Amino acid sequence: MTAHLYILTGGSRGMGLAMAEQLLQPGNTLLCMARTASTQLAAPAGAQLLQWTLDLAQGAQAAGRLRDWLQAEPPGRYASATLINNAGVIPRIAPLSACAGTADLDGLAQALRVGLEAPMQLAAAFLGATEDWGVPRKVLNISSGLGRRAMASQAAYCAAKAGMDHFTRCLALDEAAKPHGAKVCALAPGVIDTDMQVQLRGADASAFPDVGNFAQLKSGGMLTAPHDAAARVLAWLQRADFGTHPVADVRDA
């Protein structure tokens, strides 16, 4: 067995796309899940790429499809299996009291479903379907410093990431109690120059008190390029002590 399986959500843009590009190495099978397929991804010789276009706000459907696919894979095909929950959504940037309209309420629900509900459902499907594979397994949840530090006008995103951190802690306890449990970690990747940062620094200052801080990150050259951030995250994934701390930050390396 020399093939390694990677399952990645949100791999069509930003750091997710950069991770997908770096994971497409000979010997790897990469399954990407996103609302759109990336035309930038191509598998080199010896690698396999699958792109599922689906809505992670419908996490139960995505998890069910993943479970069924994993259960149909031939026994002994992979030497390892890894799930990377990377997808996330920023809803309207405004105080929660200003988000009472139907569209905003739907946006809050979507942020929590994509950022917290789907990762839990996908982790359940992944771990349940691979439990008898007898190979090393990992779950890497891409968290955020905002799951550990409150920020005005982004209650849903902060709550989703805080929930991700804590469900990862619980999951680590579950897996540690098993003879061949998976290694799990919720990892904050630092501040990255992505579309999410564009949204934050372009927000209305009257509704988002931190807009100046995000603008300063860009003007001060303090944002990490997606390619570099992806390399740091994937390097953390390969650490011998991965999962020793279920909640971590790449800046603590």
N, C-alpha and C positions, 0 to 999 in steps of 0.2 A: 504494500500500500504506500503510494507516494503522493496521491492526490489530496489536496486540502480544500475543504469547503468553507466559503465565506458567504454569509448572507448579510446584505447591507440595505438599510432603508435610507431614502433621501439621497440616492447616489447620482442624481441627474444634474446637480449644480453645486457650486460652492465647495466647501471642504469635503462634502460627500462625493462629489465628482472626482476630486483630487485623490481621495482614498480609493475609489473604484479604479482609477487609472493605475495607481501603484500596486493594487492587489492583482491586477491582470498580469500575472507572471506564469511562466510555464509550470505546470503541475497544479495550478489553482483552478478551482471552479468558483465562479462568482455569480451569485444570484442577487440582482438589484431589484428593489421594490420602490416605485415612485409613481407620481401621477402621470409623468411623461417619460418616455424612453430617451436616453441621451444618444444623439448622433455622433458624439465625440468619442464614444467608447468602441473599441474594437479589440477582440481577443487575439493575442499573438499565437504563433504555433505552440501547441502544448498546453494551452489554456482554454477554458470554456466560459462563455458569458451567456447568462440568461437575464432578460429584462422583463419584469412583470409590471405592466401599467395598471395601477389600482389606487384606490383612495384609502389612505391609512386612517381616515376618520371612520371608516367601516372596518375597524380592527378585527372584529370577530370573523368576518369573511376572509380577510387576509391571513389570519392565523389558521383558519381551517384549511385554506388552500396550501399553506406551508406545511402543516401537519400531514396532509394527504400526500404531498410530494415527497417529503422526507420518508414517510413510511413505505413508499413505493421504490425508493432507491435500493439498489442491490446491497446486501450485507457485505461489509468489508471493503466497500468502494473507496472510502476516505480514511486517511490517516489522522485527521483531526477535523473538527467542525466548530465554527465560530459565528455567532450572531452579533452584528453591530447595529444597535438601534440609534440611528443618527438623525432621522427626520424630526423636524420641529416647525412650529408655526407661531408667528407673532400676530396676535389679533390687533384690533384698533388700538392705537397708542393714545390712551385717555384714562382719566380716573374711572374707577368702576361705576360710580354713580352716573357717569355720562354714557354708559353702555347699556341702556335699558331698552333701546329699540330692537325690533325683531332681528335685523341683520347683525347687530352687535352681539345680541344674545347667542345667535347661531355661531358667531365668530369665537366667542368664549368657549362654547362647547367644542368647536373644532380644535381649538388650541389644546384643550385638555385631552381630547380623544387621540389626537396625533402625538402629542408630547408625553402622555402618561398611560392612557388606556391601551393604545396599540402596542407600546413596548412591553407592557405586562402580558398582553395576550400572545404576542409573538414569542416572548420568552417561555411562556407556558407551553406553547405548541412545540417550540424547538427542543426544549429540555425533555418534554414527555416523549417525543418521537425518537430522540437519539439516546435515551437513557441506557438502552441495551447495546449500543454500538461498541462499547469497550474501547473507545479512543478518547484522547484529551478533547475537552469541550470548553468553550469560553463564551461568556456573554459580556460584551462591552457596551455600556449605555453612555452615550455622549450627553453629558450633563452641562452645567454652566455655573459660573460664579454667582449668577443671579438665583440659583437654587439655594444659595447659602447666604445671600445678601439681598435684602428687600430693595425694590425699586418702585417708585411711584409710577402710576399709569401703566403698569405691566403686571397686574395681579395674576392673570391667567398663566402667562409664561413662567413667572417666578414660581407659582404654585405647582405647575407641571414638573419643573426641574427639581423642586424640593421633594415632590412626591417620588420622582425617579430615584433620587438619592436614597430615600428611606426604603422604597421597595427593594432596592438593590441590597441594602443592609439585611433586610429580611430574607431575601433570596440567598444571600451568602450563608446565612445560618442554616437554611434548608439544605443547601448543597454540601455544606461542611459535615452534616450528619450522615452523609451517604459514603459508602466505600469508594466510589468513583464519581463523586459529585463534580459539577462544573465549577470553574473559577469565574468569578463575576466581579465587575468593577464599574462604578459610575465615575466617569472621568471628565473633568472640566478641561477643555482644550485651549483656554486662553482667549484673548480678543483677536478676532480674525476679520480680515478685510473681505466681507461678503455682502450680499444684498441685504441681509438683516441689519448690518451696520448702516447701510445707506438709508434704510427705513428709519432707524433710530435717530440719526443725526439730521434727518430731514423733517422730523416731526415739529409740530407747532409748539413753540416754547411755552405758551400759556397753558398747554395741556400736559407738557412733559418737562418737568424741572431739570432733568439730567441731560437735556439735549446739548448743552454746552460742553459737558464732559465728553460726550461721544464725538462731537466735532473736534475737540482737542486731541483725542486719540488719533484721528485721521491726520490732522495738520501736524502733529508732533511725530508722525512716523512710528507710532506705537502699535499699529495693527500688523498681525502676522499674515503673510500671504497664504492663501488656501493650500498651496502645494507644500509649503513648509509646515503648516499646522498639521496636515494629514500625515506627513512623515513622522512628526513627533508623536502623534496619537498611535500610529501603527508600530512605532518603536516601543511605546509603552505596552502595547498588546503583546509584544514578543519578550518582554522582560521575564526573567526566571521567577521573580516574586509577584507577577501579575496576580491580583486578587487577594494579596495579603492584607491590603487595605481596601475595603469595598467601596469607599468614597475617596477619590484622589483628584489631584490637579497636576497637569503636566509641568506647571511652573515649580512644582516641588521636587522635581527630579534632581 
